[in-house]
Amino acid sequence: MDIIIATVVLLILGYVAGNAAEKRHYASIRRRESELHHIPLVNFSANQPLPEAREIEFFVGSTVVATDFFKSFLLGLRNLVGGRVIAYESLIDRARRESLLRLKEQAVAWGATEILNVRLETSAVNNGGDGAASIEVIAYGTGIR
C-alpha cells in the first residue's frame, strides 16, 4: 500500500513540477521569438540566386529537453498498449523552437541579416534504458551580413 501511495504522490509532484517548468519554458520561448522575429530563416533551392553577402558564418543551436517523471510514466504505459505519445510532442516542439532561437541569437550577436538553408536534426537520447528519455535537436544554418 505504501508503494502505491508513494507512486501516486510522485506522479502528482512530477505532473505539477513538470507542467510548471514547461509553462515557464514556453513563456521564455514566446518572448524571445517575438524579439527575434525580424531575422528571417530562408531556404533556397538549387536554382535560386543567393542574396548579396559581404560575410558568411556557420551557426549551430543545440538543445536537449528531458522528460519529467510523469511523462516517463505515461511513456511506459503507452509502450504497453501502443500509439502516439502526446505528452512527448511538447518536448519535441520545445526543443525545436529553442534550438532555432539559440541559432538566431548567435547570428544576431554576429550581426547577421538573414540565416540561409536552416536544417534541423532530431534524435532521441535514452539514459541507459531506464525509461528517462531526452530529445536532442540541433539547428544549423549559414548567416549572412
N, C-alpha and C positions, 0 to 999 in steps of 0.2 A: 504494500500500500504506500509506503514511504517513497518508493521508486516512482510510482505513478504521480504522486503529488509533486515530487521534485521535477519530474519531466514536464508536467503542466506549468509549473512556476517558471522553469527555464524557457519554455515555449512562449509564455506571455512576456517575460522580460526580453527575450530575443525579438519578438514582434515589435514591442514598444521601442526598444533601443534602435533596432534596425530601421524602423519606419521613421523615427526622428532623424537619424543620420541621413537617410535617403532624402527626406524633405529639405534638410539643410544643404545637401549637395545640389539638388535640383535648383534651389534658390540661388546658390552661387553660380551655377551654370547659366541660368536665365539672365542674371545681372551681367556677367562677363560677355555673354553672347550679344546683349544689347550694346555694350561698349565697343565690341569688335565687329559689328555688322558691316562697317564701312569697307573692310578689306575683303575683296571677292576671292572665292576659290573657283578657279577656272580650269576646265578640262578641254583639251584640244584634240581633234582628230588629226591624222597624219597629213591631210591636205589643206589644213587651215594655216594661214600665216600667223606667225608668233608676234606678240606685241613688241614694241621697241623696248629695249632694256640696256641700261648702262652697265649694270652689275647683276649677277645672279648668285644665289646662295641656296644650298640644300638645307631644309629644315625637317625635324622629326619631333613629333609629340607622342609620348607613350603613357599609357595608363593601365593600371591593374586595379580592378574592383573586386573585392572579395565578398562572399556570401555571409550572411549572418546565420545564427543558429536556426531561426525559424525557416528561412529559405532552404537551408540544408535539410531540415526535417521534411519540408514539402517535396524536395527533390527525391529523397528516399522513398516517400510514399508514391510519388509519380513513377519512379523506377519499377515499383511493384506492379502497377496497373497499366503503365504506358501512357503516351500522349504528350501534349505540349506542356512545358513548364512555364506558365505565365509569369510566375514570380521572377524568373531569370531574365525575362525580356527587359525589365527595367535596368538590370545590371549591364546588359549589352548596350542599351541606349545611353546610359550614363557614361560608360567607358568610351564609346564612340564620340560623343559630344565633348567630353573632357579632353580627349586626345586632339581633336580638331582645335579646341580652344588653346591648348598648350602650343600647338603648331603655330597658330595665329599670333599668340603672344610673343613667341620668339621672332617671328617675321616682322611684327610691328616694331619691336625693340631694335631690330636691324635697320628698319626704315623701308620695308617692302611696301609696294603699292598694290601688288597682286601676288597670289600664290597659284602656280600653274601645276596641272596634272597631279592633283592630290589623290592619293591612294590610301586605302585602309586595309590593314591586315588584322585578323581576329584569331585568337587562339584561346582554348580553354586550358587552364592550368589546374591540375589536381594535386593536392598536397599529400602525397603518399597513399592515395587510395582510401583516405578516411572519410570521404564524402564532403570535405570542406573545399569546395572548388572556387576558383577565381577566373575572371575573364580578363584577358590582356588584349588591348587594342593599340596598334601602332599606326599613326597617321604620318605620311611624309609627302613632301612636295617641294617645288622649286620656287623660291621667292625672287621677284624682280624689283628693281628700282631704277 
